Amino acid sequence: MIIFIYGEDTYRLRRKLAEIIGHYKKTNKTGLNLIYPDFSKEGPSSVLKDLEDSINQISMFKEKKMAVLINPFSNAAFKEEFLEEGGRFVKSDDIILFCQEGKIDERNALFKFLKKSAECQEFQLFSGLKLKNWIKKEFEKYGKRIDNGIMDILIEFVGSDLWAMANEIKKLASFKKDGVISTDDVKKLVRPKIETDIFETINAIAAKNKKRALELLNGHLEKGDSPLYLLAMICYQFRNLLIIKDLTEKRVAFYDITRKSGLHPFVVKKTYGLAQKFTFSELKKIYQKIFQVDLDIKTGKMQPEAALEILIAEI
């Protein structure tokens, strides 16, 4: 049996993954037959061979085996070989679970095979009424009542990122013990999605487009965003880049980076590709520059706005 879950909404995708694995563990108590093939391995046959060996092993217990494949589309050799051999897994009593985050090219041969042969579920990003209904249900989980206009301002501040939205809803529910959660409560407690804009700024830096990076920075300053907060966010983003780059150079598998880094899965997903645009040495130097700029501001050697512009110009 093959199950295929995929999509850009990693929040609901990961929840579904946990739900499927949780159901498997309830019906297969030992947990000894739950495997996670390692896609960081090199060699054209290593992953498929490990998968076949695990599935074919004779178990001491009368349990189904389950192989959980996280982001398998990243391994070209596995995709090619699975297309040749995958047909025999379709009618197996054992389970192969494909979980692919992000957008997939529907012309991809593996995608076509799975859509035809597997039990499939796609998780698209919510927008409009679907997003509002999801927000309403999340508040209902906490037994909270909300103002009519609260969803519009939440969506404006947070966007369609359900990881961030779930955290903000939990924060609002914890803050407002009694009464109706109002738009004023949102304005007090929820910070607009400056992090997303900062990521765009860092993307411009990575592309060596300093002009665009400075334009984005000045846009923040003109809106009244605090220079010190902007610097803190830039520092946070480059710290994450440094952590992820270090783990990738140590050949840690993509799906294992979240556990080892301690970072949120959404942060890892957003940052992983960007980290590949820098060398580890470059990231260390940039991080040191950020630290120096922070010190210069705090000791009064430089004005915050000027320090930020110089930092971006020198990166």
C-alpha positions in Angstrom: 0.0 0.0 0.0 1.3 3.5 -0.9 0.1 6.7 0.7 1.1 10.1 -0.8 0.5 13.3 1.0 2.0 16.6 -0.3 1.5 20.3 -0.7 2.7 23.8 0.2 0.7 24.0 3.5 3.3 22.3 5.6 1.3 22.9 8.8 -1.7 20.7 7.8 0.6 18.3 6.0 2.7 17.7 9.1 -0.4 17.2 11.2 -1.7 14.6 8.7 1.7 12.9 8.8 1.6 12.8 12.6 -2.0 11.5 12.4 -1.1 8.6 10.1 1.9 7.6 12.1 -0.1 7.9 15.3 -2.8 5.6 13.9 -0.1 3.1 12.8 1.5 3.0 16.3 -1.9 2.4 17.9 -2.4 -0.7 15.8 1.2 -1.9 15.7 2.3 -1.5 19.3 5.9 -2.4 19.2 7.0 0.4 16.8 9.9 -1.8 15.7 8.6 -1.9 12.1 8.4 1.9 11.6 11.3 3.0 9.5 12.6 6.3 8.1 14.9 5.8 5.0 17.9 8.2 4.9 17.9 10.3 1.8 21.2 11.9 2.6 23.0 8.6 1.6 24.9 8.6 -1.7 24.8 6.0 -4.4 22.2 5.2 -6.9 20.6 2.3 -5.0 21.3 2.9 -1.3 17.9 4.3 -0.3 15.8 1.9 -2.4 17.9 -1.1 -1.2 17.6 0.0 2.4 13.8 0.3 1.9 13.5 -3.1 0.3 15.7 -4.8 2.9 13.6 -3.3 5.7 10.3 -4.2 4.1 11.5 -7.8 3.3 12.8 -8.5 6.8 10.9 -11.2 8.7 9.3 -9.7 11.8 9.0 -11.4 15.1 5.6 -9.8 15.5 2.6 -10.0 13.2 2.7 -6.4 12.3 2.6 -4.3 9.2 5.7 -2.4 8.3 5.6 1.3 7.5 8.3 3.2 5.7 8.0 7.0 6.0 9.7 8.9 3.2 10.1 12.6 3.9 10.7 14.8 0.8 11.7 11.9 -1.4 11.5 14.0 -4.6 14.8 15.6 -3.6 16.6 12.3 -4.4 16.8 11.9 -8.2 18.4 8.4 -8.1 15.6 7.1 -5.8 12.9 8.6 -7.9 14.2 6.9 -11.0 14.7 3.5 -9.4 11.4 3.6 -7.5 9.6 4.1 -10.8 11.1 0.8 -12.0 10.4 -1.2 -8.9 7.5 0.6 -7.2 4.7 -1.3 -8.8 5.2 -4.2 -6.5 4.7 -2.1 -3.4 1.2 -1.0 -4.5 -0.6 -4.2 -3.5 1.7 -4.9 -0.5 0.1 -5.2 3.0 3.0 -3.0 4.2 2.8 0.8 4.0 5.0 3.2 2.2 4.2 6.8 3.1 5.4 9.5 0.8 5.4 13.0 2.4 6.6 15.8 0.1 6.6 19.4 1.2 6.2 22.3 -1.3 5.1 22.7 -4.8 5.6 19.7 -7.2 5.9 19.8 -10.9 2.8 17.7 -12.0 4.7 16.6 -15.1 7.2 14.7 -12.8 7.1 11.0 -13.6 7.1 10.0 -9.9 4.2 12.4 -9.2 2.2 10.9 -12.0 2.9 7.3 -10.7 1.8 8.2 -7.2 -1.3 10.0 -8.3 -2.3 6.9 -10.2 -1.2 4.2 -7.7 -1.4 5.7 -4.2 -4.0 7.0 -1.8 -3.4 10.8 -2.3 -4.1 14.0 -0.4 -2.9 17.4 -1.3 -2.6 20.3 1.2 -2.9 23.6 -0.6 -2.4 27.0 1.2 -5.6 28.3 2.5 -6.9 31.7 1.4 -10.2 33.6 1.5 -13.1 31.9 3.1 -11.3 28.6 3.8 -8.6 30.5 5.8 -11.2 32.4 7.7 -13.1 29.2 8.5 -9.9 27.5 9.7 -9.1 30.5 12.0 -12.7 30.4 13.4 -12.4 26.7 14.2 -9.0 27.2 15.9 -10.5 29.8 18.2 -13.4 27.4 18.9 -10.9 24.8 20.1 -10.0 27.1 22.9 -13.6 28.0 23.6 -13.1 31.7 22.6 -15.4 34.2 21.0 -14.1 36.7 18.5 -15.1 40.1 17.0 -16.3 39.9 13.4 -13.4 41.9 12.0 -10.7 40.0 13.8 -10.0 37.5 11.0 -9.3 40.2 8.4 -6.7 41.9 10.6 -5.1 38.6 11.6 -4.8 37.6 7.9 -3.4 41.0 7.1 -0.8 40.7 10.0 0.1 37.0 9.6 -0.8 35.9 6.1 -1.6 32.3 5.2 1.3 30.7 7.2 -0.7 28.4 9.5 2.3 27.7 11.7 2.5 31.4 12.6 -1.3 31.7 12.7 -1.7 28.8 15.1 0.8 30.3 17.5 -0.8 33.7 17.4 -4.3 32.3 18.0 -2.9 30.3 21.0 -1.3 33.5 22.3 -4.5 35.5 22.0 -6.5 32.7 23.6 -4.1 32.5 26.6 -4.1 36.3 27.0 -7.9 36.8 26.9 -9.2 34.6 29.6 -12.7 36.1 29.5 -14.8 38.0 27.1 -14.6 38.5 23.3 -11.2 38.7 21.6 -11.2 42.1 19.8 -9.2 43.7 17.0 -7.5 45.9 19.6 -6.2 42.7 21.3 -4.7 41.6 18.0 -3.1 45.0 17.4 -1.5 44.8 20.9 -0.3 41.2 20.8 0.3 40.3 17.1 3.3 41.7 15.3 2.8 42.3 11.6 4.7 39.9 9.4 7.9 41.8 9.3 9.8 38.5 9.4 8.6 37.7 5.9 9.8 41.0 4.6 13.2 40.6 6.4 13.5 37.2 4.7 13.0 39.0 1.3 15.7 41.5 2.3 18.1 38.7 3.1 17.2 37.0 -0.2 18.2 40.2 -2.0 21.5 40.2 -0.1 22.1 36.6 -1.1 21.5 37.5 -4.7 24.1 40.2 -4.4 21.3 42.8 -5.1 22.3 45.4 -2.6 20.2 48.0 -4.2 17.0 46.0 -3.7 18.1 45.1 -0.1 18.6 48.8 0.7 15.2 49.7 -0.8 13.5 47.1 1.4 15.4 48.3 4.4 14.4 51.9 3.8 10.8 50.8 3.3 10.8 49.3 6.8 12.3 52.5 8.3 9.8 54.7 6.5 7.0 52.6 7.9 8.4 53.3 11.4 9.9 49.9 12.1 12.5 50.1 14.8 16.1 49.9 13.5 17.1 47.8 16.5 14.3 45.3 15.9 15.3 45.1 12.2 18.9 44.4 13.2 17.6 41.7 15.6 15.6 40.1 12.9 18.5 40.1 10.5 20.7 38.6 13.2 18.1 35.9 13.8 17.8 35.0 10.2 21.6 34.8 9.6 21.9 32.8 12.8 19.4 30.3 11.4 21.3 30.2 8.1 24.5 29.5 9.9 22.9 26.6 11.9 21.4 25.0 8.9 24.5 25.4 6.8 26.6 23.8 9.5 24.2 20.8 9.6 24.1 20.4 5.8 27.9 20.4 5.7 27.9 17.7 8.3 25.6 15.8 5.8 22.6 15.8 8.1 19.5 14.7 6.1 17.0 17.4 5.4 14.2 15.8 7.3 16.4 15.4 10.4 17.6 19.1 10.5 14.5 20.2 12.3 15.1 17.8 15.2 18.9 18.6 15.5 18.6 22.3 15.0 15.7 22.9 17.3 14.2 25.3 14.8 10.6 25.3 13.7 9.9 23.2 10.6 8.5 26.2 8.7 11.8 28.1 9.5 13.9 25.2 8.3 11.9 24.9 5.1 12.1 28.7 4.3 15.8 28.9 5.2 17.3 25.6 3.8 17.4 26.7 0.1 18.8 30.2 1.0 21.6 28.6 3.0 22.9 26.9 -0.1 23.6 30.4 -1.6 26.3 31.1 1.0 29.5 29.3 2.0 29.9 28.5 5.7 32.8 30.9 5.8 30.7 33.7 4.3 27.9 33.2 6.8 30.4 33.3 9.7 31.9 36.6 8.5 28.4 38.2 8.0 27.3 37.0 11.5 30.5 38.6 13.0 29.7 41.9 11.1 26.2 41.9 12.5 27.6 41.4 16.0 30.0 44.3 15.5 27.3 46.6 14.2 25.1 45.8 17.2 28.0 46.6 19.5 28.7 49.9 17.6 25.1 51.0 18.0 24.9 50.1 21.7 28.1 51.9 22.5 27.0 55.0 20.6 29.6 54.8 17.9 27.0 54.7 15.1 23.4 55.8 14.6 21.2 52.7 14.1 19.8 53.7 10.6 23.3 54.5 9.2 24.7 51.3 10.8 22.1 49.1 9.1 22.7 50.7 5.7 26.5 50.2 6.0 26.0 46.6 7.1 24.0 45.8 4.0 26.4 47.7 1.8 29.4 45.7 3.2 27.8 42.2 3.1 
